[in-house]
């Protein structure tokens, strides 16, 4: 007897139904159509587009979803069963077994893809996403960067998939008015539900454990990629499908490159390591950042700068409340730490300048986090009050451009009714606690010992 088609279990059908109902309320008497991801053609694990998963949780290629604003009904369009592929890879949701697909997903109807065109032809107004779809490890920042680079290549002139889909609807279903659904879904994704918070809390826990294990495994002579491999092991053995974004494991001068990703340098005594890597768990991720010394002990000047960033970070965690704007939080934190900065005997004038600038201008609430590591496609607005349910990266950054130095400490935090809840708390911040953690045996050392 063949195994039945798999369907995600992290979110309830009630959760997806609530999201679809919100879309229907927004679009009025129109119809929304959302295009799912296609297979990449590589021998990889399929990863659904974020917006499509957000509305139905379906993780099969070439699926479509329509939402009828008038009847409030949802229809899922799937390919038919491929018996040969099912024998090779296992069963998946398909239009030939509509009953199973309806039961698992909670949608009202399941149809073959061939039914999509005649169904759309009866619509006067169709909403669909104009914004680029987020797939594996993608966010709007990375997609916009890729599009900008693509526009410089005169030999690759095909329109983006979203534009091509819109043009096909216009050609096949005329006359029809096309409107953008992207903003509606982005607004919905901004405030996290209880089920989303549960998943993101687990993603944060995994990210923190992975970071702690990377700290313990640090040793001069290893490659940066070795620490990424430690994190990847923690991700995969805790239910994630991999990283939510490419790992940043920067040592020495590589730290100056904000989103360094090559991870091919050897760790050297005297250098610091900047580590920033979180899992892809049920299509959600987290964000975390720590810096530690390869040797196991911070040099005095490193500790001088790092400890200030930690103090600033912990102050922000303590004082932030819902209803405050990021600029109000920053001003309150600066008032608390101004005497600490003024009374410190800094090793260099450039350090003193950097410390003063940290308090005066640092944008510590850098970006929302959710299905994408840079969720919503933008950074926190200094003037917008923080609302409960918002999840963002708390990431104060100290820059010393004269010395090409860059320090940061990052956590993924949730705004609650009472303040901030740290979703990545299971790894220390303070320099002395990190030095203690480095002295513990790491996974790499334990594994090497077993192989000897």
C-alpha positions as CSV (number, residue, x, y, z in Angstrom):
1,X,0.0,0.0,0.0
2,X,1.5,3.3,-1.0
3,X,2.2,6.0,1.5
4,X,-0.4,8.9,1.3
5,X,0.6,12.4,0.1
6,X,2.4,14.4,2.7
7,X,1.3,17.8,3.9
8,X,2.9,20.2,6.3
9,X,1.8,20.0,10.0
10,X,3.3,23.2,11.4
11,X,0.2,25.3,10.7
12,X,-3.5,24.4,11.1
13,X,-6.1,24.6,8.3
14,X,-7.8,27.2,10.4
15,X,-4.7,29.4,10.2
16,X,-4.6,29.3,6.4
17,X,-8.4,29.8,6.2
18,X,-8.1,32.9,8.3
19,X,-5.4,34.3,6.0
20,X,-7.5,33.6,2.9
21,X,-10.5,35.3,4.4
22,X,-8.5,38.4,5.1
23,X,-7.5,38.5,1.5
24,X,-11.1,38.1,0.4
25,X,-12.2,41.0,2.6
26,X,-9.5,43.2,1.0
27,X,-10.2,42.5,-2.7
28,X,-14.0,42.9,-2.5
29,X,-15.9,41.3,-5.4
30,X,-12.7,40.6,-7.4
31,X,-10.8,37.3,-7.6
32,X,-7.2,36.8,-6.5
33,X,-4.9,34.3,-8.2
34,X,-1.5,33.3,-6.7
35,X,1.0,31.3,-8.7
36,X,3.1,28.8,-6.9
37,X,6.7,27.9,-7.6
38,X,7.8,25.6,-10.4
39,X,10.5,22.9,-10.0
40,X,14.0,24.2,-10.5
41,X,15.2,21.3,-12.6
42,X,18.0,20.6,-10.1
43,X,18.2,17.5,-7.9
44,X,17.1,19.6,-4.9
45,X,14.3,19.7,-2.4
46,X,11.3,21.6,-3.6
47,X,10.8,24.9,-1.8
48,X,7.4,26.7,-2.2
49,X,7.2,30.5,-2.7
50,X,6.5,32.3,0.5
51,X,3.3,34.0,-0.4
52,X,1.8,30.9,-1.8
53,X,2.7,28.8,1.2
54,X,1.4,31.6,3.4
55,X,-2.1,31.2,2.0
56,X,-2.5,27.4,1.8
57,X,0.7,25.6,2.9
58,X,0.9,23.5,-0.3
59,X,4.4,22.3,-1.2
60,X,4.0,20.9,-4.7
61,X,5.3,22.5,-7.9
62,X,3.2,24.2,-10.5
63,X,0.2,24.9,-8.2
64,X,-2.2,27.8,-8.4
65,X,-4.7,29.2,-5.9
66,X,-7.7,31.5,-6.5
67,X,-9.7,33.3,-3.9
68,X,-13.2,34.5,-4.8
69,X,-13.9,37.8,-3.0
70,X,-17.7,37.4,-3.6
71,X,-18.2,33.9,-2.4
72,X,-15.2,33.7,-0.1
73,X,-14.3,30.3,-1.7
74,X,-10.8,29.1,-2.4
75,X,-9.8,26.8,-5.3
76,X,-6.5,25.0,-5.6
77,X,-5.3,24.0,-9.1
78,X,-2.9,21.1,-9.2
79,X,-1.2,18.9,-11.8
80,X,-2.6,15.3,-12.2
81,X,-0.9,12.3,-10.6
82,X,2.4,11.2,-12.2
83,X,2.4,7.5,-11.2
84,X,6.0,7.0,-12.3
85,X,7.2,10.0,-10.3
86,X,5.2,8.9,-7.3
87,X,6.9,5.5,-7.4
88,X,10.3,7.2,-7.5
89,X,9.8,10.1,-5.1
90,X,6.6,9.4,-3.1
91,X,3.1,10.6,-3.4
92,X,2.2,14.3,-3.5
93,X,-1.0,16.3,-3.7
94,X,-2.6,16.1,-7.1
95,X,-5.8,16.9,-8.9
96,X,-6.7,13.3,-9.4
97,X,-7.2,12.9,-5.6
98,X,-9.1,16.1,-4.9
99,X,-10.7,14.6,-1.8
100,X,-7.4,14.1,-0.1
101,X,-6.1,17.6,-1.1
102,X,-9.3,19.3,0.2
103,X,-9.1,17.4,3.5
104,X,-5.5,18.2,4.1
105,X,-5.4,21.8,3.0
106,X,-8.9,23.0,3.9
107,X,-9.5,24.7,0.6
108,X,-13.1,24.6,-0.8
109,X,-12.3,23.1,-4.2
110,X,-9.5,21.3,-6.0
111,X,-9.3,21.3,-9.8
112,X,-6.8,20.4,-12.6
113,X,-4.6,23.3,-13.9
114,X,-6.5,23.2,-17.2
115,X,-9.5,24.6,-15.3
116,X,-7.7,27.8,-14.3
117,X,-8.1,29.7,-17.6
118,X,-11.9,29.2,-18.0
119,X,-12.4,30.1,-14.4
120,X,-10.4,33.4,-14.8
121,X,-12.2,34.3,-18.0
122,X,-15.4,34.9,-16.0
123,X,-13.6,37.5,-13.8
124,X,-13.7,41.3,-14.4
125,X,-11.0,42.1,-11.9
126,X,-8.1,39.9,-10.9
127,X,-5.6,40.5,-8.2
128,X,-2.2,38.9,-8.4
129,X,1.3,39.5,-7.0
130,X,3.4,41.9,-9.0
131,X,6.3,41.7,-6.7
132,X,9.0,39.1,-7.3
133,X,8.2,35.8,-5.6
134,X,10.5,34.8,-2.7
135,X,11.9,31.2,-3.0
136,X,14.6,29.5,-1.1
137,X,16.9,31.9,0.8
138,X,15.4,34.9,-1.1
139,X,14.0,38.2,0.1
140,X,13.0,41.3,-1.7
141,X,16.4,42.9,-1.2
142,X,18.2,40.0,-2.8
143,X,15.6,39.7,-5.6
144,X,15.9,43.4,-6.4
145,X,19.7,43.1,-6.5
146,X,19.5,40.1,-8.9
147,X,17.0,42.0,-11.1
148,X,19.3,45.0,-11.2
149,X,22.2,42.9,-12.3
150,X,20.1,41.0,-14.8
151,X,19.1,44.4,-16.4
152,X,22.8,44.9,-17.2
153,X,22.9,41.8,-19.3
154,X,21.6,42.5,-22.9
155,X,21.5,38.7,-23.7
156,X,19.0,37.8,-21.1
157,X,15.8,39.7,-22.0
158,X,13.0,37.5,-20.8
159,X,10.4,39.3,-18.6
160,X,10.2,38.4,-14.9
161,X,7.9,35.4,-14.1
162,X,5.4,37.7,-12.4
163,X,5.2,40.1,-15.4
164,X,4.9,37.1,-17.8
165,X,2.0,35.7,-15.7
166,X,0.2,39.0,-15.7
167,X,0.6,39.3,-19.5
168,X,-0.8,35.8,-20.0
169,X,-3.9,36.6,-17.9
170,X,-4.4,39.8,-19.9
171,X,-4.1,37.9,-23.2
172,X,-6.2,34.9,-22.4
173,X,-8.8,36.5,-20.2
174,X,-9.5,39.8,-21.8
175,X,-11.1,42.1,-21.0
176,X,-9.9,41.9,-17.4
177,X,-8.4,44.5,-15.0
178,X,-5.3,43.4,-13.2
179,X,-4.5,44.7,-9.7
180,X,-1.5,44.1,-7.4
181,X,-2.0,41.8,-4.4
182,X,1.6,42.1,-3.1
183,X,1.0,45.0,-0.6
184,X,-2.0,43.2,0.9
185,X,0.0,40.1,1.7
186,X,3.0,42.0,2.9
187,X,0.8,43.9,5.4
188,X,-0.6,40.6,6.6
189,X,2.8,39.1,7.0
190,X,4.0,42.0,9.2
191,X,2.0,40.9,12.2
192,X,2.7,37.4,13.4
193,X,0.0,35.1,14.6
194,X,0.3,32.7,17.6
195,X,1.1,29.8,15.3
196,X,3.8,31.9,13.4
197,X,5.3,32.9,16.7
198,X,5.6,29.3,17.8
199,X,7.4,28.4,14.6
200,X,9.7,31.5,14.8
201,X,10.4,30.7,18.4
202,X,11.7,27.3,17.4
203,X,13.6,28.7,14.5
204,X,15.3,31.1,16.9
205,X,16.1,28.4,19.4
206,X,17.7,26.3,16.6
207,X,19.7,29.4,15.4
208,X,21.0,30.1,18.9
209,X,22.0,26.5,19.6
210,X,23.8,26.4,16.2
211,X,25.6,29.6,17.0
212,X,26.7,28.3,20.4
213,X,28.0,25.1,18.8
214,X,29.9,27.1,16.3
215,X,31.5,29.1,19.1
216,X,32.6,25.9,20.9
217,X,34.0,24.4,17.7
218,X,36.1,27.5,16.9
219,X,39.9,26.8,16.6
220,X,42.7,28.4,14.7
221,X,43.4,26.6,11.4
222,X,39.8,25.7,10.7
223,X,38.0,27.3,7.7
224,X,35.1,29.6,8.2
225,X,33.0,27.1,6.3
226,X,33.7,24.5,9.0
227,X,31.6,26.6,11.4
228,X,28.9,26.9,8.9
229,X,28.9,23.1,8.6
230,X,28.4,22.8,12.3
231,X,25.3,25.1,12.1
232,X,24.0,23.2,9.2
233,X,24.2,19.9,11.2
234,X,22.2,21.5,14.0
235,X,19.6,22.8,11.5
236,X,19.0,19.5,9.8
237,X,18.9,17.5,13.0
238,X,16.2,19.8,14.4
239,X,13.7,19.7,11.6
240,X,14.9,22.5,9.3
241,X,15.5,22.0,5.6
242,X,18.7,24.0,5.6
243,X,19.7,27.7,6.0
244,X,17.2,30.5,5.7
245,X,19.9,32.5,4.0
246,X,23.5,31.9,3.0
247,X,25.8,31.7,6.0
248,X,27.9,34.7,7.0
249,X,31.0,33.4,8.7
250,X,33.5,36.2,8.4
251,X,36.9,36.3,10.2
252,X,39.6,39.0,10.3
253,X,39.4,41.6,7.6
254,X,36.4,39.8,6.0
255,X,34.2,41.2,8.7
256,X,34.3,44.6,7.0
257,X,32.2,43.1,4.1
258,X,28.8,43.4,5.5
259,X,27.3,40.3,3.8
260,X,30.5,38.3,3.3
261,X,29.6,34.8,2.1
262,X,32.6,33.0,0.6
263,X,33.6,31.5,4.0
264,X,36.8,30.2,2.6
265,X,39.4,31.8,4.8
266,X,41.3,30.1,7.7
267,X,40.6,31.2,11.2
268,X,43.7,32.8,12.8
269,X,44.6,33.6,16.4
270,X,44.1,37.3,17.1
271,X,41.1,37.5,14.7
272,X,37.4,37.8,15.5
273,X,34.7,35.8,13.9
274,X,31.4,37.3,12.9
275,X,28.7,34.6,12.6
276,X,25.2,35.1,11.2
277,X,23.2,32.1,10.1
278,X,19.7,30.9,10.9
279,X,17.5,27.9,9.6
280,X,14.7,27.6,7.2
281,X,12.0,26.0,9.3
282,X,8.5,25.5,7.8
283,X,9.2,28.3,5.4
284,X,10.1,30.7,8.3
285,X,13.6,31.8,9.4
286,X,15.2,33.8,12.2
287,X,18.2,36.1,12.4
288,X,21.2,36.1,14.8
289,X,24.7,37.6,15.0
290,X,27.6,37.1,17.4
291,X,31.3,37.9,17.4
292,X,34.0,36.0,19.2
293,X,37.8,35.6,19.3
294,X,39.4,32.7,17.5
295,X,42.0,32.4,20.3
296,X,39.3,32.1,23.0
297,X,40.0,35.4,24.6
298,X,39.2,39.0,23.4
299,X,42.1,41.3,23.0
300,X,41.7,44.4,25.2
301,X,40.8,46.7,22.3
302,X,38.3,44.1,20.9
303,X,36.6,43.8,24.3
304,X,36.5,47.6,24.6
305,X,34.3,47.9,21.5
306,X,32.4,44.6,21.7
307,X,31.3,45.3,25.3
308,X,29.8,48.6,24.4
309,X,27.8,47.1,21.6
310,X,26.6,44.4,24.0
311,X,25.6,47.0,26.6
312,X,23.7,49.0,24.0
313,X,22.0,45.9,22.7
314,X,20.9,44.8,26.2
315,X,19.7,48.3,27.0
316,X,17.5,48.2,23.9
317,X,16.1,44.9,24.9
318,X,15.2,46.3,28.3
319,X,13.7,49.6,27.5
320,X,11.7,49.0,24.3
321,X,7.9,49.0,24.6
322,X,5.1,48.8,22.1
323,X,3.9,52.2,20.9
324,X,7.4,53.6,21.0
325,X,9.1,54.6,17.7
326,X,12.6,53.3,16.9
327,X,13.9,56.8,17.2
328,X,12.4,57.2,20.7
329,X,14.0,54.0,21.7
330,X,17.3,55.1,20.4
331,X,17.2,58.4,22.2
332,X,16.2,56.8,25.5
333,X,19.1,54.3,25.1
334,X,21.6,57.0,24.3
335,X,20.5,58.9,27.4
336,X,21.2,55.8,29.6
337,X,24.6,55.1,28.0
338,X,26.0,58.6,27.3
339,X,27.9,58.8,30.6
340,X,29.3,55.3,30.1
341,X,30.7,56.4,26.7
342,X,31.9,59.7,28.0
343,X,33.7,58.2,31.0
344,X,35.4,55.4,29.1
345,X,39.2,55.8,28.4
346,X,39.1,54.8,24.8
347,X,42.3,53.3,23.3
348,X,42.1,55.5,20.2
349,X,40.2,58.7,19.2
350,X,38.6,56.8,16.4
351,X,37.0,54.4,19.0
352,X,35.6,57.3,20.9
353,X,34.1,58.8,17.7
354,X,32.6,55.4,16.8
355,X,31.1,55.0,20.3
356,X,29.5,58.5,20.1
357,X,28.1,57.8,16.7
358,X,26.7,54.5,17.8
359,X,24.5,56.3,20.3
360,X,23.6,59.2,18.0
361,X,22.8,57.5,14.8
362,X,22.7,53.7,15.0
363,X,19.6,52.1,13.5
364,X,19.5,49.0,15.7
365,X,16.0,47.9,14.6
366,X,17.2,47.0,11.2
367,X,14.6,44.9,9.4
368,X,11.5,42.7,9.9
369,X,12.0,38.9,10.0
370,X,9.6,36.2,9.1
371,X,9.3,34.0,6.0
372,X,12.2,36.0,4.6
373,X,15.2,37.1,6.7
374,X,14.6,40.6,5.4
375,X,10.8,40.4,5.5
376,X,8.5,43.0,3.9
377,X,11.3,44.1,1.6
378,X,12.4,47.1,3.6
379,X,13.9,48.4,6.8
380,X,12.2,49.7,10.0
381,X,10.8,53.2,9.7
382,X,12.2,55.4,12.5
383,X,8.8,57.1,12.9
384,X,6.5,54.1,12.9
385,X,5.4,52.9,16.4
386,X,6.2,49.3,17.2
387,X,3.2,47.1,17.4
388,X,2.7,43.8,19.2
389,X,3.2,40.8,16.9
390,X,6.0,42.5,14.9
391,X,9.2,40.5,14.7
392,X,12.5,42.2,13.7
393,X,16.2,42.0,14.0
394,X,17.7,44.0,16.9
395,X,21.1,44.6,15.5
396,X,23.2,47.6,16.8
397,X,26.3,48.1,14.7
398,X,29.4,50.0,15.6
399,X,31.6,51.2,12.7
400,X,35.2,52.4,12.9
401,X,35.9,53.3,9.2
402,X,39.4,54.7,10.0
403,X,40.5,51.2,11.1
404,X,38.1,49.2,8.9
405,X,36.4,47.7,12.1
406,X,32.8,46.6,12.4
407,X,31.1,45.2,15.5
408,X,27.6,44.0,15.9
409,X,25.4,41.8,18.2
410,X,22.1,40.6,16.7
411,X,19.0,38.9,18.0
412,X,15.6,38.2,16.5
413,X,13.0,39.8,18.8
414,X,9.2,39.8,19.1
415,X,7.2,42.9,20.2
416,X,4.8,41.9,22.9
417,X,2.3,43.8,25.0
418,X,5.0,44.3,27.7
419,X,8.1,44.9,25.7
420,X,10.5,42.7,23.6
421,X,10.8,38.9,23.8
422,X,14.2,37.6,22.6
423,X,13.6,34.7,20.2
424,X,17.3,33.8,20.1
425,X,18.3,33.8,23.8
426,X,20.1,30.5,24.1
427,X,23.6,31.9,23.3
428,X,25.3,34.4,25.5
429,X,26.1,38.0,24.7
430,X,28.7,39.1,27.2
431,X,32.4,38.7,26.4
432,X,33.2,36.7,29.6
433,X,30.4,34.2,29.0
434,X,31.5,33.7,25.4
435,X,35.1,33.1,26.5
436,X,33.7,30.4,28.9
437,X,31.7,28.9,26.1
438,X,34.7,28.7,23.7
439,X,36.5,26.5,26.3
440,X,33.8,23.8,26.0
441,X,34.4,21.0,23.5
442,X,32.8,21.5,20.2
443,X,31.1,19.2,17.7
444,X,34.1,19.4,15.3
445,X,36.6,18.5,18.0
446,X,34.4,15.6,19.3
447,X,33.9,14.3,15.8
448,X,37.6,14.5,14.9
449,X,38.4,12.6,18.2
450,X,36.0,9.8,17.2
451,X,37.7,9.5,13.8
452,X,41.2,9.2,15.2
